[in-house]
Amino acid sequence: MAVYLQKQFQQFHENIKLINTDDNAPLREKREILIGELRRYFEEKAIREGTTKITFDPENQGSYSMGTGVKPLTGGDYDIDVMILFNFSKDDEDKKPVTVKEWVYEALNKPNRTVQYKYPCVRVQYHKSGEEHFHVDLALYANLNANGKTYLSKGKPTSANVDKKWEESNPKVLKDKINNKFLDSDDRQQMKRVIRYLKRWKDLKFKSQGNGRPTGIAFTALAYDHFSPEINRVSFNSSTEPNDLVALRKLVGQIIDQFNWWNGRITTYLPVEPGNDLFEKLSEGQCKTLKEKLENLKSVLKKAENEPDPHEASKMLNKELGEDFPIVEKDQSAQKRALAFPGKSESA
């Protein structure tokens, strides 16, 4: 009889999720400081140059805003992604994509922080005891365009001219798509939990930075395309309870099925503009490694699902998903086992 470890999965989720509480209050505080500095910079720029003041609206984007963020591993770097939606058109002659980044760099570059040009954003990095502690990524958008679309500044001052561009992007629609994938709130929340499980697993299995590391948004897009809610029916009262173990195992199986048999690559596309392949930077060898790790994850999930002893099943999951997954105490395993099968008795 298969084990049911929903209580442990719920605790695992509580242990790893990044939420808008005191655990990331410094991020929110720094965000507000940076936004204030940007506003003052553009006010002073307008006065100094006798031009119309550039205005913008800030909004959170990425996993922080979609409710799919995870805490970094020990020694990791917290982050928050912020949209800066400028009230101008990409076609304004003086609003070149990298020129706008240079303004933001100039406004925020101060001795107490490190400001970096990134291809899709400007990053403000903070340190603690000499180590990277958290960072704010500011993605810059031209938001008032004749066609009603939003465009993201891409490129660095050192980029080739062909790589300095305004690229159509729609982060608000992406956030809405993820947050409204299912009509039922329980189904939406289960999808977000499963995305977080995959992100934590990814951080454990791909610790090095670089192109070989799959991105969180890639797993989010795969979940958007292939996730199906999973529940357990409780026989004695006909109610239902979520089954995150089965939901995760089935999604991992669906992801494995996306690998092409002829070249071993996996392809998934961002579900909004620009609709790019989120695995395009992985080589065939790196795709092979990813598939092998996913197949091992699926095998562990299946073994845990079929293991009747909650203690042994939770040990398997702790080893694969990390120490934040709670282990059922061995001396309590018999008691837990009675709760592991809703509606069943030990003599059933």
NUTORVEX-56625 format. One record per residue (C-alpha): residue in three letters; residue number from 1; z, y, x. Coordinates in nm, 4 decimals, always signed. Layout:
! NUTORVEX-56625
+--------+-----+----------+----------+----------+
: residu : num :        w :        v :        u :
+--------+-----+----------+----------+----------+
:    ALA : NUM :        Z :        Y :        X :
...
+--------+-----+----------+----------+----------+
//
This chain:
! NUTORVEX-56625
+--------+-----+----------+----------+----------+
: residu : num :        w :        v :        u :
+--------+-----+----------+----------+----------+
:    MET :   1 :  +0.0000 :  +0.0000 :  +0.0000 :
:    ALA :   2 :  -0.1015 :  +0.3384 :  +0.1457 :
:    VAL :   3 :  +0.1629 :  +0.5856 :  +0.2566 :
:    TYR :   4 :  +0.2026 :  +0.9239 :  +0.0880 :
:    LEU :   5 :  +0.3224 :  +1.1957 :  +0.3270 :
:    GLN :   6 :  +0.2590 :  +1.5120 :  +0.1297 :
:    LYS :   7 :  +0.6089 :  +1.6458 :  +0.2005 :
:    GLN :   8 :  +0.5432 :  +1.6140 :  +0.5733 :
:    PHE :   9 :  +0.2014 :  +1.7793 :  +0.5451 :
:    GLN :  10 :  +0.3541 :  +2.0676 :  +0.3500 :
:    GLN :  11 :  +0.6164 :  +2.1130 :  +0.6226 :
:    PHE :  12 :  +0.3463 :  +2.0921 :  +0.8887 :
:    HIS :  13 :  +0.1599 :  +2.3699 :  +0.7095 :
:    GLU :  14 :  +0.4721 :  +2.5860 :  +0.6976 :
:    ASN :  15 :  +0.5218 :  +2.5279 :  +1.0696 :
:    ILE :  16 :  +0.1734 :  +2.6369 :  +1.1769 :
:    LYS :  17 :  +0.0559 :  +2.8988 :  +0.9293 :
:    LEU :  18 :  +0.0246 :  +3.2628 :  +1.0289 :
:    ILE :  19 :  +0.1328 :  +3.4888 :  +0.7449 :
:    ASN :  20 :  +0.2073 :  +3.8533 :  +0.6784 :
:    THR :  21 :  +0.5739 :  +3.8348 :  +0.7715 :
:    ASP :  22 :  +0.7893 :  +3.9366 :  +1.0635 :
:    ASP :  23 :  +0.6300 :  +3.6731 :  +1.2883 :
:    ASN :  24 :  +0.3307 :  +3.9032 :  +1.3324 :
:    ALA :  25 :  +0.4801 :  +4.2416 :  +1.2424 :
:    PRO :  26 :  +0.3890 :  +4.3785 :  +1.5896 :
:    LEU :  27 :  +0.0231 :  +4.3088 :  +1.5116 :
:    ARG :  28 :  +0.0390 :  +4.5128 :  +1.1931 :
:    GLU :  29 :  +0.2262 :  +4.7918 :  +1.3681 :
:    LYS :  30 :  -0.0292 :  +4.8083 :  +1.6511 :
:    ARG :  31 :  -0.3125 :  +4.8007 :  +1.3956 :
:    GLU :  32 :  -0.1723 :  +5.1093 :  +1.2243 :
:    ILE :  33 :  -0.1189 :  +5.2874 :  +1.5571 :
:    LEU :  34 :  -0.4787 :  +5.2174 :  +1.6641 :
:    ILE :  35 :  -0.6207 :  +5.3344 :  +1.3319 :
:    GLY :  36 :  -0.4187 :  +5.6539 :  +1.3563 :
:    GLU :  37 :  -0.5478 :  +5.7178 :  +1.7083 :
:    LEU :  38 :  -0.9060 :  +5.6617 :  +1.5940 :
:    ARG :  39 :  -0.8688 :  +5.9104 :  +1.3096 :
:    ARG :  40 :  -0.7252 :  +6.1748 :  +1.5427 :
:    TYR :  41 :  -1.0042 :  +6.1123 :  +1.7939 :
:    PHE :  42 :  -1.2784 :  +6.1757 :  +1.5371 :
:    GLU :  43 :  -1.0972 :  +6.4822 :  +1.4016 :
:    GLU :  44 :  -1.0768 :  +6.6306 :  +1.7519 :
:    LYS :  45 :  -1.4348 :  +6.5280 :  +1.8306 :
:    ALA :  46 :  -1.5637 :  +6.7121 :  +1.5240 :
:    ILE :  47 :  -1.3684 :  +7.0278 :  +1.6124 :
:    ARG :  48 :  -1.4734 :  +7.0131 :  +1.9770 :
:    GLU :  49 :  -1.8436 :  +6.9616 :  +1.9000 :
:    GLY :  50 :  -1.8624 :  +7.1606 :  +1.5764 :
:    THR :  51 :  -1.9943 :  +6.8568 :  +1.3860 :
:    THR :  52 :  -1.9053 :  +6.6787 :  +1.0644 :
:    LYS :  53 :  -1.6024 :  +6.4566 :  +1.1053 :
:    ILE :  54 :  -1.6801 :  +6.0848 :  +1.1184 :
:    THR :  55 :  -1.4667 :  +5.8931 :  +0.8680 :
:    PHE :  56 :  -1.4028 :  +5.5233 :  +0.8179 :
:    ASP :  57 :  -1.2123 :  +5.2715 :  +0.6085 :
:    PRO :  58 :  -1.0179 :  +4.9933 :  +0.7835 :
:    GLU :  59 :  -0.9760 :  +4.6443 :  +0.6374 :
:    ASN :  60 :  -0.8516 :  +4.3181 :  +0.7803 :
:    GLN :  61 :  -1.1112 :  +4.0475 :  +0.8271 :
:    GLY :  62 :  -1.1239 :  +3.6942 :  +0.9636 :
:    SER :  63 :  -0.8623 :  +3.4231 :  +0.9203 :
:    TYR :  64 :  -0.5802 :  +3.6773 :  +0.8798 :
:    SER :  65 :  -0.7410 :  +3.8142 :  +0.5628 :
:    MET :  66 :  -0.8644 :  +3.4765 :  +0.4321 :
:    GLY :  67 :  -0.5250 :  +3.3090 :  +0.4633 :
:    THR :  68 :  -0.6456 :  +3.0466 :  +0.7124 :
:    GLY :  69 :  -0.4804 :  +3.1731 :  +1.0309 :
:    VAL :  70 :  -0.2609 :  +2.9515 :  +1.2492 :
:    LYS :  71 :  +0.0080 :  +3.0418 :  +1.4974 :
:    PRO :  72 :  -0.1092 :  +3.0089 :  +1.8577 :
:    LEU :  73 :  +0.0216 :  +2.7252 :  +2.0691 :
:    THR :  74 :  +0.3089 :  +2.8037 :  +2.3046 :
:    GLY :  75 :  +0.1904 :  +3.0685 :  +2.5470 :
:    GLY :  76 :  -0.1056 :  +3.1519 :  +2.3239 :
:    ASP :  77 :  -0.2334 :  +3.4879 :  +2.2124 :
:    TYR :  78 :  -0.1837 :  +3.6195 :  +1.8567 :
:    ASP :  79 :  -0.4732 :  +3.8161 :  +1.7165 :
:    ILE :  80 :  -0.5865 :  +4.0174 :  +1.4170 :
:    ASP :  81 :  -0.9446 :  +4.1138 :  +1.3270 :
:    VAL :  82 :  -1.0004 :  +4.4556 :  +1.1721 :
:    MET :  83 :  -1.3161 :  +4.5909 :  +1.0116 :
:    ILE :  84 :  -1.3816 :  +4.9586 :  +1.0833 :
:    LEU :  85 :  -1.6255 :  +5.0529 :  +0.8059 :
:    PHE :  86 :  -1.7823 :  +5.3789 :  +0.9206 :
:    ASN :  87 :  -1.9167 :  +5.6100 :  +0.6538 :
:    PHE :  88 :  -2.2573 :  +5.6573 :  +0.8120 :
:    SER :  89 :  -2.5957 :  +5.4857 :  +0.8266 :
:    LYS :  90 :  -2.7220 :  +5.2698 :  +1.1116 :
:    ASP :  91 :  -3.0374 :  +5.4798 :  +1.0975 :
:    ASP :  92 :  -2.8580 :  +5.8015 :  +1.1959 :
:    GLU :  93 :  -3.0137 :  +5.9006 :  +1.5257 :
:    ASP :  94 :  -2.6832 :  +5.9685 :  +1.7012 :
:    LYS :  95 :  -2.5134 :  +5.6488 :  +1.5767 :
:    LYS :  96 :  -2.6474 :  +5.3915 :  +1.8205 :
:    PRO :  97 :  -2.4492 :  +5.0638 :  +1.8076 :
:    VAL :  98 :  -2.3104 :  +5.0825 :  +2.1606 :
:    THR :  99 :  -2.2573 :  +5.4595 :  +2.1406 :
:    VAL : 100 :  -2.0158 :  +5.3959 :  +1.8535 :
:    LYS : 101 :  -1.8357 :  +5.1336 :  +2.0633 :
:    GLU : 102 :  -1.8063 :  +5.3830 :  +2.3490 :
:    TRP : 103 :  -1.6388 :  +5.6323 :  +2.1125 :
:    VAL : 104 :  -1.3834 :  +5.3706 :  +2.0060 :
:    TYR : 105 :  -1.3252 :  +5.2641 :  +2.3683 :
:    GLU : 106 :  -1.2664 :  +5.6267 :  +2.4704 :
:    ALA : 107 :  -1.0293 :  +5.6836 :  +2.1769 :
:    LEU : 108 :  -0.8106 :  +5.3806 :  +2.2473 :
:    ASN : 109 :  -0.8207 :  +5.3323 :  +2.6255 :
:    LYS : 110 :  -0.4656 :  +5.4167 :  +2.7363 :
:    PRO : 111 :  -0.2386 :  +5.2992 :  +3.0213 :
:    ASN : 112 :  -0.0150 :  +5.0812 :  +2.7995 :
:    ARG : 113 :  -0.2964 :  +4.8503 :  +2.6905 :
:    THR : 114 :  -0.6227 :  +4.6921 :  +2.8030 :
:    VAL : 115 :  -0.9354 :  +4.7844 :  +2.6090 :
:    GLN : 116 :  -1.2409 :  +4.5622 :  +2.6513 :
:    TYR : 117 :  -1.5993 :  +4.5663 :  +2.5331 :
:    LYS : 118 :  -1.6852 :  +4.2409 :  +2.3559 :
:    TYR : 119 :  -2.0322 :  +4.1645 :  +2.2263 :
:    PRO : 120 :  -1.9272 :  +4.1739 :  +1.8577 :
:    CYS : 121 :  -1.6253 :  +4.4086 :  +1.8810 :
:    VAL : 122 :  -1.3891 :  +4.6224 :  +2.0874 :
:    ARG : 123 :  -1.0728 :  +4.4342 :  +2.1847 :
:    VAL : 124 :  -0.7351 :  +4.5949 :  +2.2461 :
:    GLN : 125 :  -0.5213 :  +4.3527 :  +2.4446 :
:    TYR : 126 :  -0.1434 :  +4.3798 :  +2.4786 :
:    HIS : 127 :  +0.0654 :  +4.1991 :  +2.7377 :
:    LYS : 128 :  +0.4244 :  +4.0803 :  +2.7649 :
:    SER : 129 :  +0.5821 :  +3.9902 :  +3.0979 :
:    GLY : 130 :  +0.2382 :  +3.9982 :  +3.2547 :
:    GLU : 131 :  +0.0910 :  +3.7481 :  +3.0064 :
:    GLU : 132 :  -0.1513 :  +3.8081 :  +2.7205 :
:    HIS : 133 :  +0.0671 :  +3.8409 :  +2.4111 :
:    PHE : 134 :  -0.1541 :  +3.9572 :  +2.1245 :
:    HIS : 135 :  -0.4756 :  +4.1468 :  +2.0663 :
:    VAL : 136 :  -0.6546 :  +4.3455 :  +1.7983 :
:    ASP : 137 :  -1.0301 :  +4.2995 :  +1.7625 :
:    LEU : 138 :  -1.2026 :  +4.5992 :  +1.6058 :
:    ALA : 139 :  -1.5398 :  +4.5116 :  +1.4540 :
:    LEU : 140 :  -1.7450 :  +4.8282 :  +1.3957 :
:    TYR : 141 :  -1.9742 :  +4.8571 :  +1.0935 :
:    ALA : 142 :  -2.2271 :  +5.1072 :  +0.9640 :
:    ASN : 143 :  -2.1326 :  +5.1039 :  +0.5974 :
:    LEU : 144 :  -2.3502 :  +5.3668 :  +0.4253 :
:    ASN : 145 :  -2.7072 :  +5.2393 :  +0.4438 :
:    ALA : 146 :  -2.9985 :  +5.3066 :  +0.2114 :
:    ASN : 147 :  -3.0327 :  +4.9361 :  +0.1259 :
:    GLY : 148 :  -2.6620 :  +4.9031 :  +0.0431 :
:    LYS : 149 :  -2.6031 :  +4.6492 :  +0.3212 :
:    THR : 150 :  -2.3446 :  +4.6500 :  +0.5996 :
:    TYR : 151 :  -2.4372 :  +4.6268 :  +0.9690 :
:    LEU : 152 :  -2.2225 :  +4.5244 :  +1.2667 :
:    SER : 153 :  -2.2429 :  +4.6861 :  +1.6090 :
:    LYS : 154 :  -2.3503 :  +4.4237 :  +1.8650 :
:    GLY : 155 :  -2.3723 :  +4.4694 :  +2.2407 :
:    LYS : 156 :  -2.1953 :  +4.6182 :  +2.5427 :
:    PRO : 157 :  -2.2888 :  +4.9128 :  +2.7668 :
:    THR : 158 :  -2.4108 :  +4.6557 :  +3.0215 :
:    SER : 159 :  -2.6161 :  +4.4545 :  +2.7689 :
:    ALA : 160 :  -2.9952 :  +4.4505 :  +2.7788 :
:    ASN : 161 :  -3.1472 :  +4.6966 :  +2.5335 :
:    VAL : 162 :  -3.2715 :  +4.4120 :  +2.3130 :
:    ASP : 163 :  -2.9097 :  +4.2965 :  +2.2717 :
:    LYS : 164 :  -2.7830 :  +4.6379 :  +2.1641 :
:    LYS : 165 :  -2.8352 :  +4.6341 :  +1.7894 :
:    TRP : 166 :  -2.7031 :  +4.6786 :  +1.4413 :
:    GLU : 167 :  -2.6941 :  +4.3293 :  +1.2873 :
:    GLU : 168 :  -2.6649 :  +4.2693 :  +0.9150 :
:    SER : 169 :  -2.3217 :  +4.1272 :  +0.8388 :
:    ASN : 170 :  -2.1115 :  +4.0922 :  +0.5264 :
:    PRO : 171 :  -1.7476 :  +4.0117 :  +0.6067 :
:    LYS : 172 :  -1.6220 :  +4.1226 :  +0.2639 :
:    VAL : 173 :  -1.8459 :  +3.8703 :  +0.0878 :
:    LEU : 174 :  -1.7356 :  +3.5982 :  +0.3304 :
:    LYS : 175 :  -1.3715 :  +3.6709 :  +0.2509 :
:    ASP : 176 :  -1.4469 :  +3.6597 :  -0.1226 :
:    LYS : 177 :  -1.6369 :  +3.3323 :  -0.0890 :
:    ILE : 178 :  -1.3526 :  +3.1576 :  +0.0908 :
:    ASN : 179 :  -1.0832 :  +3.3032 :  -0.1330 :
:    ASN : 180 :  -1.2705 :  +3.2111 :  -0.4521 :
:    LYS : 181 :  -1.4320 :  +2.8798 :  -0.3605 :
:    PHE : 182 :  -1.2435 :  +2.6979 :  -0.6381 :
:    LEU : 183 :  -1.1329 :  +2.8241 :  -0.9773 :
:    ASP : 184 :  -0.8102 :  +2.6260 :  -0.9564 :
:    SER : 185 :  -0.5467 :  +2.7900 :  -0.7356 :
:    ASP : 186 :  -0.4050 :  +2.4544 :  -0.6192 :
:    ASP : 187 :  -0.7516 :  +2.3440 :  -0.5028 :
:    ARG : 188 :  -0.8037 :  +2.6705 :  -0.3128 :
:    GLN : 189 :  -0.4665 :  +2.6405 :  -0.1443 :
:    GLN : 190 :  -0.5309 :  +2.2804 :  -0.0445 :
:    MET : 191 :  -0.8625 :  +2.3798 :  +0.1144 :
:    LYS : 192 :  -0.6891 :  +2.6530 :  +0.3147 :
:    ARG : 193 :  -0.4177 :  +2.4128 :  +0.4282 :
:    VAL : 194 :  -0.6772 :  +2.1620 :  +0.5454 :
:    ILE : 195 :  -0.8633 :  +2.4373 :  +0.7336 :
:    ARG : 196 :  -0.5378 :  +2.5238 :  +0.9102 :
:    TYR : 197 :  -0.4796 :  +2.1567 :  +1.0016 :
:    LEU : 198 :  -0.8257 :  +2.1432 :  +1.1599 :
:    LYS : 199 :  -0.7701 :  +2.4684 :  +1.3480 :
:    ARG : 200 :  -0.4420 :  +2.3449 :  +1.4942 :
:    TRP : 201 :  -0.6074 :  +2.0160 :  +1.5894 :
:    LYS : 202 :  -0.8919 :  +2.2110 :  +1.7523 :
:    ASP : 203 :  -0.6462 :  +2.4192 :  +1.9554 :
:    LEU : 204 :  -0.4754 :  +2.1024 :  +2.0783 :
:    LYS : 205 :  -0.7905 :  +1.9152 :  +2.1700 :
:    PHE : 206 :  -0.9937 :  +2.2058 :  +2.3126 :
:    LYS : 207 :  -0.7460 :  +2.4119 :  +2.5107 :
:    SER : 208 :  -0.9938 :  +2.5661 :  +2.7532 :
:    GLN : 209 :  -1.1912 :  +2.8742 :  +2.6592 :
:    GLY : 210 :  -1.5694 :  +2.8883 :  +2.6675 :
:    ASN : 211 :  -1.8763 :  +2.7645 :  +2.4841 :
:    GLY : 212 :  -1.7478 :  +2.4062 :  +2.4639 :
:    ARG : 213 :  -1.4653 :  +2.5078 :  +2.2326 :
:    PRO : 214 :  -1.5610 :  +2.5027 :  +1.8615 :
:    THR : 215 :  -1.4598 :  +2.8125 :  +1.6668 :
:    GLY : 216 :  -1.2238 :  +2.8419 :  +1.3742 :
:    ILE : 217 :  -1.4936 :  +3.0010 :  +1.1605 :
:    ALA : 218 :  -1.7152 :  +2.6959 :  +1.2213 :
:    PHE : 219 :  -1.4501 :  +2.4683 :  +1.0695 :
:    THR : 220 :  -1.3970 :  +2.7179 :  +0.7877 :
:    ALA : 221 :  -1.7685 :  +2.7107 :  +0.7063 :
:    LEU : 222 :  -1.7722 :  +2.3297 :  +0.7162 :
:    ALA : 223 :  -1.4779 :  +2.3213 :  +0.4752 :
:    TYR : 224 :  -1.6528 :  +2.5707 :  +0.2480 :
:    ASP : 225 :  -1.9579 :  +2.3430 :  +0.2340 :
:    HIS : 226 :  -1.7956 :  +1.9983 :  +0.2261 :
:    PHE : 227 :  -1.4297 :  +2.0092 :  +0.1191 :
:    SER : 228 :  -1.3283 :  +1.8300 :  -0.2018 :
:    PRO : 229 :  -0.9767 :  +1.8530 :  -0.3494 :
:    GLU : 230 :  -0.7705 :  +1.5337 :  -0.3474 :
:    ILE : 231 :  -0.4747 :  +1.4545 :  -0.5720 :
:    ASN : 232 :  -0.2416 :  +1.1663 :  -0.6505 :
:    ARG : 233 :  -0.1680 :  +1.0791 :  -1.0123 :
:    VAL : 234 :  +0.1984 :  +1.0128 :  -1.0833 :
:    SER : 235 :  +0.1996 :  +0.7241 :  -1.3268 :
:    PHE : 236 :  +0.5344 :  +0.7760 :  -1.4948 :
:    ASN : 237 :  +0.4622 :  +1.1284 :  -1.6211 :
:    SER : 238 :  +0.0820 :  +1.1609 :  -1.5841 :
:    SER : 239 :  +0.1203 :  +1.4641 :  -1.3550 :
:    THR : 240 :  -0.0736 :  +1.5173 :  -1.0343 :
:    GLU : 241 :  +0.0242 :  +1.6055 :  -0.6797 :
:    PRO : 242 :  -0.1999 :  +1.7069 :  -0.3881 :
:    ASN : 243 :  -0.2837 :  +1.4529 :  -0.1207 :
:    ASP : 244 :  -0.3619 :  +1.6485 :  +0.1959 :
:    LEU : 245 :  -0.3889 :  +1.3372 :  +0.4118 :
:    VAL : 246 :  -0.6787 :  +1.1992 :  +0.2068 :
:    ALA : 247 :  -0.8385 :  +1.5442 :  +0.1702 :
:    LEU : 248 :  -0.8311 :  +1.5956 :  +0.5483 :
:    ARG : 249 :  -0.9585 :  +1.2455 :  +0.6220 :
:    LYS : 250 :  -1.2511 :  +1.2805 :  +0.3809 :
:    LEU : 251 :  -1.3463 :  +1.6248 :  +0.5133 :
:    VAL : 252 :  -1.3432 :  +1.4958 :  +0.8720 :
:    GLY : 253 :  -1.5731 :  +1.2147 :  +0.7590 :
:    GLN : 254 :  -1.8087 :  +1.4676 :  +0.6009 :
:    ILE : 255 :  -1.8095 :  +1.6734 :  +0.9210 :
:    ILE : 256 :  -1.8961 :  +1.3668 :  +1.1289 :
:    ASP : 257 :  -2.1885 :  +1.3011 :  +0.8936 :
:    GLN : 258 :  -2.3349 :  +1.6423 :  +0.9852 :
:    PHE : 259 :  -2.4191 :  +1.5334 :  +1.3415 :
:    ASN : 260 :  -2.7914 :  +1.4664 :  +1.3841 :
:    TRP : 261 :  -2.8716 :  +1.1097 :  +1.4846 :
:    TRP : 262 :  -3.1726 :  +1.2100 :  +1.6973 :
:    ASN : 263 :  -3.0085 :  +1.4598 :  +1.9319 :
:    GLY : 264 :  -2.6373 :  +1.4345 :  +1.8566 :
:    ARG : 265 :  -2.6047 :  +1.8016 :  +1.7632 :
:    ILE : 266 :  -2.4110 :  +1.9448 :  +1.4702 :
:    THR : 267 :  -2.5319 :  +2.2468 :  +1.2775 :
:    THR : 268 :  -2.3531 :  +2.4585 :  +1.0206 :
:    TYR : 269 :  -2.4355 :  +2.8086 :  +0.9078 :
:    LEU : 270 :  -2.2224 :  +3.1095 :  +0.8243 :
:    PRO : 271 :  -2.2418 :  +3.1276 :  +0.4420 :
:    VAL : 272 :  -2.3225 :  +3.5018 :  +0.4492 :
:    GLU : 273 :  -2.5457 :  +3.7268 :  +0.6560 :
:    PRO : 274 :  -2.6455 :  +3.6861 :  +0.9337 :
:    GLY : 275 :  -2.6285 :  +3.3139 :  +0.8470 :
:    ASN : 276 :  -2.6226 :  +3.2051 :  +1.2111 :
:    ASP : 277 :  -2.5599 :  +2.8510 :  +1.3364 :
:    LEU : 278 :  -2.1912 :  +2.8429 :  +1.4281 :
:    PHE : 279 :  -2.2379 :  +2.5584 :  +1.6781 :
:    GLU : 280 :  -2.5438 :  +2.6982 :  +1.8545 :
:    LYS : 281 :  -2.3557 :  +2.7612 :  +2.1811 :
:    LEU : 282 :  -2.2448 :  +2.3992 :  +2.2178 :
:    SER : 283 :  -2.4596 :  +2.1844 :  +2.4449 :
:    GLU : 284 :  -2.5588 :  +1.8326 :  +2.3405 :
:    GLY : 285 :  -2.2884 :  +1.6973 :  +2.5715 :
:    GLN : 286 :  -2.0278 :  +1.9237 :  +2.4155 :
:    CYS : 287 :  -2.1413 :  +1.8168 :  +2.0681 :
:    LYS : 288 :  -2.0963 :  +1.4557 :  +2.1752 :
:    THR : 289 :  -1.7418 :  +1.5278 :  +2.2928 :
:    LEU : 290 :  -1.6619 :  +1.7025 :  +1.9649 :
:    LYS : 291 :  -1.7922 :  +1.4079 :  +1.7625 :
:    GLU : 292 :  -1.5900 :  +1.1592 :  +1.9668 :
:    LYS : 293 :  -1.2718 :  +1.3601 :  +1.9120 :
:    LEU : 294 :  -1.3435 :  +1.3895 :  +1.5390 :
:    GLU : 295 :  -1.4053 :  +1.0154 :  +1.5127 :
:    ASN : 296 :  -1.0699 :  +0.9514 :  +1.6792 :
:    LEU : 297 :  -0.9030 :  +1.1956 :  +1.4373 :
:    LYS : 298 :  -1.0591 :  +1.0148 :  +1.1414 :
:    SER : 299 :  -0.9412 :  +0.6795 :  +1.2778 :
:    VAL : 300 :  -0.5837 :  +0.8060 :  +1.3179 :
:    LEU : 301 :  -0.5838 :  +0.9538 :  +0.9674 :
:    LYS : 302 :  -0.7127 :  +0.6289 :  +0.8217 :
:    LYS : 303 :  -0.4523 :  +0.4206 :  +1.0057 :
:    ALA : 304 :  -0.1748 :  +0.6548 :  +0.8940 :
:    GLU : 305 :  -0.3030 :  +0.6431 :  +0.5377 :
:    ASN : 306 :  -0.2917 :  +0.2630 :  +0.5362 :
:    GLU : 307 :  +0.0409 :  +0.2307 :  +0.7174 :
:    PRO : 308 :  +0.3157 :  +0.1399 :  +0.4651 :
:    ASP : 309 :  +0.6019 :  +0.2644 :  +0.6859 :
:    PRO : 310 :  +0.6364 :  +0.6472 :  +0.6639 :
:    HIS : 311 :  +0.8107 :  +0.6584 :  +1.0032 :
:    GLU : 312 :  +0.5226 :  +0.4847 :  +1.1812 :
:    ALA : 313 :  +0.2579 :  +0.6811 :  +0.9891 :
:    SER : 314 :  +0.4204 :  +1.0149 :  +1.0695 :
:    LYS : 315 :  +0.4469 :  +0.9176 :  +1.4395 :
:    MET : 316 :  +0.0702 :  +0.8617 :  +1.4491 :
:    LEU : 317 :  +0.0051 :  +1.1992 :  +1.2908 :
:    ASN : 318 :  +0.2539 :  +1.3758 :  +1.5169 :
:    LYS : 319 :  +0.0737 :  +1.2401 :  +1.8218 :
:    GLU : 320 :  -0.2699 :  +1.3513 :  +1.6953 :
:    LEU : 321 :  -0.1847 :  +1.6761 :  +1.5154 :
:    GLY : 322 :  +0.0911 :  +1.7953 :  +1.7433 :
:    GLU : 323 :  +0.4674 :  +1.8260 :  +1.7556 :
:    ASP : 324 :  +0.4776 :  +2.0579 :  +1.4538 :
:    PHE : 325 :  +0.3987 :  +1.7584 :  +1.2324 :
:    PRO : 326 :  +0.7415 :  +1.6226 :  +1.1280 :
:    ILE : 327 :  +0.8363 :  +1.2599 :  +1.1928 :
:    VAL : 328 :  +1.0196 :  +1.0710 :  +0.9208 :
:    GLU : 329 :  +1.3489 :  +0.9509 :  +1.0695 :
:    LYS : 330 :  +1.3507 :  +0.5760 :  +1.1266 :
:    ASP : 331 :  +1.6908 :  +0.5207 :  +0.9690 :
:    GLN : 332 :  +1.5712 :  +0.7046 :  +0.6590 :
:    SER : 333 :  +1.2369 :  +0.5299 :  +0.6456 :
:    ALA : 334 :  +1.3359 :  +0.2858 :  +0.3731 :
:    GLN : 335 :  +1.4575 :  +0.5711 :  +0.1546 :
:    LYS : 336 :  +1.1465 :  +0.7761 :  +0.2310 :
:    ARG : 337 :  +0.9269 :  +0.4782 :  +0.1569 :
:    ALA : 338 :  +1.0555 :  +0.4741 :  -0.1997 :
:    LEU : 339 :  +0.9385 :  +0.8356 :  -0.2306 :
:    ALA : 340 :  +0.6126 :  +0.7713 :  -0.0493 :
:    PHE : 341 :  +0.4530 :  +0.6081 :  -0.3533 :
:    PRO : 342 :  +0.5000 :  +0.8305 :  -0.6600 :
:    GLY : 343 :  +0.5760 :  +0.6287 :  -0.9713 :
:    LYS : 344 :  +0.6310 :  +0.3026 :  -0.7761 :
:    SER : 345 :  +0.9494 :  +0.1077 :  -0.7095 :
:    GLU : 346 :  +1.0281 :  -0.1015 :  -0.4013 :
:    SER : 347 :  +0.9844 :  -0.4153 :  -0.6058 :
:    ALA : 348 :  +0.6432 :  -0.3125 :  -0.7438 :
+--------+-----+----------+----------+----------+
//
